[in-house]
Amino acid sequence: VFGRQVLQFGSFYDYQNHIIDTETPVEEMPPILDRIIDIFIKQGALPIEKRPDTCIINVYQPGDTIPPHVDDLAYPRPFSTLSLSSPA
């Protein structure tokens, strides 16, 4: 995707066709993300019955922007967004 680096874990989201592509292999969730999810669940920030099994990480460089938008309905609900090092 132009203007950012995208890392996908658990499943692959096809930005061109706006679908979750279960045939394209991606890495499983790394242990560090599982530990972060555990902390969020323990703190009550995520419900245990809706534990995330997929993660998309968007890496933006200084000056990159993301316009206001609604995430595609192909994403199962609920989903969470975490912004680091940004005044989101």
N, C-alpha and C positions, 0 to 999 in steps of 0.2 A: 504494500500500500504506500503510495507516494507521500512523502513528508514525515514518515515515522518508521521505526523498526517494530515489527510485530512478532511476538513469540506466542505460540499456541501449545497448550498442554491438555491432554485428556481427549479432546476432539478437535477437528479442524473446521473452522468457519470459512466458507468460500465467499469472499467479499464481492466477486463478480456476479455470482448467481444467487446470492443472498440465501444460502442454505447451509445447514450443518452437514458436511460431507463425511459420512462414516467410513468411506473407503480410503480416504487419504490418511496415511499413518502419521501420527505425531507422538512425541514422547509422553509418557505418563506424567502425572503431577509429581514434581520433585519433592523430596522430603521437607525442604524448607517451607514450601507452600502448604504442605499438610500440617506442619507445626503451627504456622500462622493461622490456618483455619481452626485448629484445635483451640488456640488462644481466643479467637473470636467467639467460638461456641461457648467456651468456659465463661467468658465475660458477658454472654447473652447478646452479643452483637449479631450472631447468626443462629437460626434455629437448628437444633441437632437433627431434626427430621428432614431438613433441606440442605444437608452437607454438600457443598460444591464438589463436583468431580471434573470440572473443566475450568481452565483459566486462560484468558487472553491478556497478554501484557503489551501495552503500547508504550514505546519509548520515544519521547519527543525531544528534540534538540532545542536550545534557546532560539526563540523566534518562531518556532512551529506553533500552530494553533489548531484547535478542533472546533468546528462551527457547532452551534446549537443543533441538536438532532434528537430523534427518538430511535433507540436501538431496535433492530429488526425483530419482528415477531417470531422469527425462527429460534431465537434464544428462549429456552424454557424459563418460565417465571417461577419464583422470583430470582433475580440475579443481583449481584452486588458490584459496586464500583468503589475502588480505593484509589485515591490520588495521593502520590508522594512527591514532596519537593515542589509543590505547585500551589498557588493560591486559588484552588478550585472552589 
